[in-house]
Amino acid sequence: MAEDSGRQMEDVDCSGYTFEDLFEYDNAVFMFEILDDWATSDLYANSWVNESRAATVRENLDGLFDGFPGGNNSWISTDERDAVRSIGAKCIADMYTRIGIREGLPHRGGVDWNDVEFVEEGIGLEEVNLIPEGHPEERSCSGRYAFASADCQEVPVTATNNLEISMFTKEEETHNTRFNKLPNSGQSDFTVAMNVTNVTSATMMFTFPFIDGMRMANWTILDDGVENLGAGSIEEIFLPDGSVRVSVDIQYDKADYPMIRNIFFDMTTSPPDTNDFPVWTGNEPADDTIVPMIKDGSEVVAISGETMLDWASDNDAWGLDCQFTETGWSSRMNSDGDLLVTSGSSQSSDATCHLVDPYGATSNASHTWRFGQPASFSATAGMFTDSVEIDSTPSLLVQNLAVAISATQGSTTGVATNVNLGSTTSSDSVSLSGISPGAFMIHVMATSPGMLDWEAEFDLGLEKRNSLPVVSINYDSIEGTYATWSSDQYSFTLTGTAVDPDGGSVTLSADMCDETSTGFTTNGDDWSVTLSIANCVAQGLTEYYVVITAKDSVDAISSTDVTVPDPYSTDNSGTENTGDTSEEESGLPSLGMFASIVAMLGAALLARRD
């Protein structure tokens, strides 16, 4: 019986809810970043929901559609899931973020907080396994409810299959939350508060724009206004660029509800009472070490944070403060701990680097290193098939350079060509084996005594030309035929091989008598397909022209054909012939339609058997 309703999707109201009211979870990660304008922010949430809580989430979402066809009926459907995806941002925009900010002296409890609010246009949502495929009680809901889609499927809300829900800022947007701009933009003291009631288990990360000397001065957790520091932990984390994050780990036992749990942490720019100086560990490079980098006038990563991980130590954090001798050179640290360098017009530059901590404490000891590009790489831009010629030109920053050059494309790196580069240009062939058709870059790894290892990629305007797929049909020389007929004489099987010389996948189709079949069985490069002659017989044919088409990943097509005579027809004088064609084009052959009605087909088959 179809259900109907006058409610519209716009009627869904989530005001008064929190994320936890709708999406009860076992564990979650929240990442809240205040952006540089101190008025907008990015809130990311990812929650993992297991077993009984997964059933609760399904029940909550089904209840959200009370009054809609199929809504709040103890079954959750793919249509409801799609509706959640469609209206989820609108729903969340009505919810509380639970986060508040207030400038001035440390605050606790009942004050007028500057509440963080959701921005509907910036909210992105994803869910995984809300409607588990293959559930034993899965059923079709097409036709069961008014307006149900043709492929509607539903499962009971009691399904305990694990699921995952994520919220993030949409790719084309800059933020998904906002608040009233802090008048002092973080330059003075402020408090961050969050109501974590019913947050069963979560890790929260608060990130702030760089403010010189910003740090966390104090924190607390209050249960109904009473301090309870055992309910979680709050820790500040200094990043190499001098900015600060606050990490919160919190738990809440549902048995304690309706007890209200709030967390507070106070941020300040006042210097700490004591501060240690950063120190070198002895793992850093010696003076006069060459630091290799791409020198194109832009800001590039000269030394990765991973490389520098054990070079120094500090109680809070540390970074490099480098002063260059040549005009136009400069550097800075980013939040990932990388040293970013902008090059000037000179080929290289020495730099004296000290250690510095978030409060400006600088190491007494320093190191002087030379920054520059050890070699340049060039090629003739264009299309290539099997290999490309790369010219490597040394800059004489080092005397000898051991270089491994390879083609790279996304996460794929081809076979490397090893070059020992001295004082002159070397021209070497680089294999394109394993690289797919399309644009690719040149990946370089280089080593030299007295130089940090160098790894870089260069865009030289290179593309790999596509090679057409190769398809063939096997011929049985003993039987003298391409086809193997079935015992009922109404179908035959062809076998063969199909290969993409570029190493990609191949899609196969077979056309015969105005019908297209894609029901191929494949094993590596080998294929087989069984074709029914029913439509051919209905057309009065006794020879069957078959075209096998292979299409590669960039829609280049090759085909081969064969004419198969019917050995069981009254006219069996035909011989089998094959032909091959190849072309660069897109699209599969169009799907054929049955040329005759079933009665005609049946009559033809009966006449054949007689």
Secondary structure, DSSP 8 states (H G I E B T S, - for coil): --------GGG---TT-BHHHHS--SEEEEEEEE-TTSSEEEEEEEEEE-HHHHHHHHHHHHHHTTTSTTTTSSEEEHHHHHHHHHHHHHHHHTSB--EEEEESS---SSS--EE-EE-GGGEEEEEESSS-TT-TT-EE-TTTSTT--TT-EEEETT----EEEEEEE-TT-S-SEE----TTTTSS-EEEEEE-TT--EEEEEEE----TT-EEEEEEEEETTEE-GGGEEEEEEE-TTS-EEEEEEEE--GGGTT--EEEEEEEE-S--S-----EE-S-S--TT-EEE---SSSEEEEE-TTTTTTSEE-SS--EEEEEESSTT-EEEE-TTS-EEEE--SSSEEEEEEEEE-TT--EEEEEEEEEEE-SEEEE---EEESSEEEEEEEE-SSSS-EEEEEEEEETTEE---EEEEE-SS-EEEEEE-TT--SEEEEEEEEEE-TTB--EEEEEEEEEEE-----EEEE--BTTTTBS-EE-TTSSEEEEEEEEE-TTS---EEEEEETTEEE---EEETTEEEEEEE-HHHHHTT-SEEEEEEEEE-TT-EEEEEEEEEE-TTSS------EEEEEEEE--S-------SS-HHHHHHHHHHHH-
